[in-house]
Structures are given as C-alpha cells and as structure tokens.
C-alpha cells in the first residue's frame, strides 16, 4: 500500500501549460506596446488623455497627470507578467521571476533609448515595471502555496483513511499464525498448526 507521505502533491501540468501559453501571448502584447516606434501608432496617447479626463471628472486631483498615469499603468502592465511567469516556472523557481522581469524591463528601456528615436528611455519605467512584476509574482507564489497546502491536507487525509481501513480489516480477519503463537505462549508448549482433511 502506498501512503500519502510516500507521495508528494503532483505538479499540475494543466496549470503550467496554460500559464506558459498565456505568458507568451501577453509577453508579445507587452513587446508590441513597449517596442513600437511611436505610441501614436497604437493610440496610447489618445487613450491616456481619455483616461485622465475621466479620472479628473470623478474627483482625482488635476496634479495627477500623464507622468503619474504612466507610472501606474506600467505597474499594472507587468502584474500579469509576474503572475503568469510565477505560475509557469517549476517548483520553487518562481522567485526567478523577481529577477528576470526587472532585467527584461531594463532591456526594453535600453532598446528604446538606443534604437527607437521617438521613444524615451526612463529609469522610472524600470522601477514601475519591477514593482508590478514583483506584485504579480508574489500573488502567484501565495496561490501556489495555498494549493500545495490543500494538496498536502488531501494526501494526509488519504493516509489516515488508508491506515484506519487497514486496522479495521485486521481486526475482522486476524492472522491465524498469530493466534497459534499466542496459544503456545499461554500453554508453555509449542503447538504446531494442525491441518484437517476431509473424510
């Protein structure tokens, strides 16, 4: 019989596969947004203006302008990257996302400064992207820890059930050699098991 403590919670291939596919798709979207030659071509500036106008109408101070909105948007853009990469990486490797994604953000800013004349490289973008990546990765790690703890409880329950089913079965069907040995010990003489034959 294989008990629960002989097994470890299985790694969900569905979770890893789905997270990997979604990560690749979202990574392509981030590359499109960040490495496009100009933001006007993808309508980011007009979207930002509409968002700011809407925020100001609902009471957000006028001091919250384009720079602040860009900082918050960069955080939000990298939260899904951190979350999906944190789910896709194997085992405790999720923490690599804490290093990989800030480095990726730095590569984006370097590319913008070196090769995209209409884009502006800004260290604040690396900071905001890193914050978003860390938030997403920590959320993924927390969810993985909860799922792992749930799986361990399920396996522990299975072991408990296995042990108690086995003990009940032993009480219902005792070992015959144990009965003979017990009889011999009580009478002081070894007793060989008797075998009966049909007449």
Steps between C-alpha positions, in 0.01 A plus 500: 500500500628848416432753770455869455836588657668285234358731238535870433234730357521469124594800291204606292597468134181678401587799719857515370397459137222757516714751689784455250275556197336807656839635604633476144189669360510781756877540457443556128242768586743675736772492234259652249407783737850575626703448181271669249686788334240751617212496745281695259487200269325287763285776645651503850513879525135547409398223740705664777330833439155344525595313817639817661190699408283229652708487819489876542122500454455251784709707740863397446715813552623680192855450629462136397620539144649298218822412687310360799259311276789350305668386823182329623432350156851355486442333835171355380649382170764285671276347770362235257854425377619433854190299583514277191875445516471421872247227416693366201841458663560157658510438875659772707637656179221757513738738677702526176220721369607757760829531309403418142225758453689804637789401273253475210367847582855635501557342158186669370614842621847449352347401165275805503794731571734345245278409207163679530551870444140597577495311831650626826702274728420566866630320809163564667347257252738229621401577860125491428528187285701326771241589764224354282701186427571444870135549595387246239770249594419521872130446426590192293726366777224550757247313286748217437567472874126477574449232234800304628371516858157381383658208312701400806183499711326281241791253498518497879128424514548220249777349716282522810215325316738230367639429846158477666358279226800272541465480879129417472576228247763347731254492790240322289745247353778420753819326389463123581870460580471774758214309668707178512806678640286662767353160600844345519634779717208468743540119540876493512537246220550561136202399301532425135212604285260214438363424164171327449410291203157411375388140554 
